[in-house]
Amino acid sequence: MAIFLNKDSKVIVQGMTGATGMKHTKLMLADGTNIVGGVNPRKAGTTVDFDGTEVPVFGSVAEAMEKTGANVSVLFVPPAFSKAAVVEAIDAEIPLAVVITEGIAVHDSAAFWAYAQSKGNKTRIIGPNCPGLITPGQSNAGIIPGDITKPGRIGLVSKSGTLTYQMMYELRDIGFSSAVGIGGDPVIGTTHIDALEAFEADPDTDLIVMIGEIGGDAEERAADYIAKHVTKPVVGYVAGFTAPEGKTMGHAGAIVSGSSGTAQAKKEALEAAGVKVGKTPTETAKLARELLS
């Protein structure tokens, strides 16, 4: 089993013919992802050769879906054009849009998130400013390195891309059912709670690792959800214990004001919900290992 992405997922890449899109399409193909097309209106009707795999380029998401049956889009579109690209994916009603792009204006993210809501949430958005998601051994939609872990029974949801990679590597001997990087911008599509709900329902996930960071109240809301709805063990880590107040740290959403959004406040909320919280990524991995044994 897996959440959101599996071996049957048919993936298209919006922005495939750009430098970043080309690089990561090649890596996703190497991980076994079933990439059925790219989208670029200016190059529609052409194909791109990825080490012997010919991938067709379509003029729109709707055309790509009609011709290939695609149900996932990964977006490597520059920030200025990302809103239009996501809206196009929503209009085509593709079930999953994975927005990798960093630096999208919050106004644009809020606009396409609201647009997806107005259209009945037929398109799940992951991101923006995220590493995407991977179901090891099945499919990889984004930029998560496919060779740092293996299939297993841990579900991972994380705001941070690099901490996603570290946690997957630390627990590589146990492996993961799916790992989802939700991104650290102030406005994102899929949240910690969405992933927790999916992992709770997945029979092949035995334990959930949740990585948060300073800023906002997403982790506190997740803690409340865990207390009420999650029966599986959850291990947490909150990045930013040493962050100075009022200074943005890394992600656009990682800013602390007063006691609100601090790592300590988030840690206390999670522990009150029964979550074991590590002070470092390595300690968090150790807690997960102990619970599974």
QUIQUI-V468087 format. One record per helix or strand of 2 or more residues. SS is the DSSP state (a for helix, b for strand). FROM is the first residue (numbers start at 0). TO is the last residue. If there is no record, write none. Layout:
# QUIQUI-V468087
SS	FROM	TO
SS	FROM	TO
This chain:
# QUIQUI-V468087
b	10	13
a	18	29
b	34	38
a	40	42
b	46	49
b	52	57
a	60	67
b	71	74
a	78	90
b	95	98
a	105	117
b	123	126
b	131	134
b	138	141
b	150	157
a	160	169
b	175	180
a	191	200
b	206	212
a	217	228
b	232	238
a	262	271
b	275	277
a	280	291
